[in-house]
Amino acid sequence: DIISFKEVLNEKGYVKVNIDMSTDVPGFFAGGDVTDKKLRQIAVAIGDGANASQSIIDYLNSRK
């Protein structure tokens, strides 16, 4: 299925993510400055990326 990015954006245009960096669209994850947060720093984006990548691994493993 093709999704519209509007499905995952909030009113400010940022991607809405859960604590594990997943969105409401299964298999779609985001992190860093495209997500809505107060602090925009490289260190925060790196942490988001690490969290998102582990969540992606968990998601893919659950589909086996």
PyMOL commands that set and color helices and strands:
alter all, ss='L'
color gray80, all
select helices_A, chain A and resi 5-7+32-34+42-62
alter helices_A, ss='H'
color red, helices_A
deselect
rebuild
show_as cartoon
